[in-house]
Amino acid sequence: MTEKEGQTKIARVVVADDQTVVREGIVMLLGLLPGVEVVGAAGDGEEAVRLVGELAPDVVLMDLRMPRCDGVEATRRIRAEYPGTQVVVLTTFSDDESLFPALRAGARGYLTKDADGDEIVRAVHSVLSGDAGLSPSVQRRLLERLSRPEPEPAPAVGQSPDGLTTRETEVLVLIAEGLSNQEIARRLHVSTATVKTHINNLFAKAGLKDRAQAVRYAYSKGLAKPPAR
């Protein structure tokens, strides 16, 4: 495809945002602009994944803070299950705890909701052409992050018990270390909502009721060591 053809191609888009007024506003805005066609709208991440499976859009404009399945987890699932669909995050938040988990999940673009219609269309076509669709402020944050040393990775753990996934085991170990949900999210570069999902899953698998039981469980399975006395 030539550059000219790529620019004139109509991009089929799904909009995902849990706020009805915002979602309908984005759909209306994009309906007035050339180069995009909105083919579906979702009120949460779970519905966004379902619509991608049904409609096979080119791009999903993805909010991050949504019920049932947040934007980071929805992005991860879409990129794993439907690699032909790209994701551009469109959110109110541009902090590191929102930005980097979304990019690691596979988002190719990241815009804040002060972006105008032309910026959104440019980002959509940029990701379709293989480029990144990032706002200038996000590009600055990436450069700032690259200039800082990476944090130490979480220590390796042994065989996961009771069918826990590797990520669930990592979360369990960090709970045993006394980290809060927010601290775990920062350590693993995921959203707080994703941490809560992992905790709910590992509690169900291991039959745990609270964090105190989780700590004792981690000690009993040799995943963490009690503090020296």
Secondary structure, DSSP 8 states (H G I E B T S, - for coil): --HHHHHHS-EEEEEE-S-HHHHHHHHHHHHTSTTEEEEEEESSHHHHHHHHHHH--SEEEE-SS-SSS-HHHHHHHHHHH-TTSEEEEEES--SHHHHHHHHHHT-SEEEETT--HHHHHHHHHHHHTTS-EE-HHHHHHHHHHHTS------------STT--HHHHHHHHHHHTT--HHHHHHHHT--HHHHHHHHHHHHHHHT--SHHHHHHHHHHTTSS-----
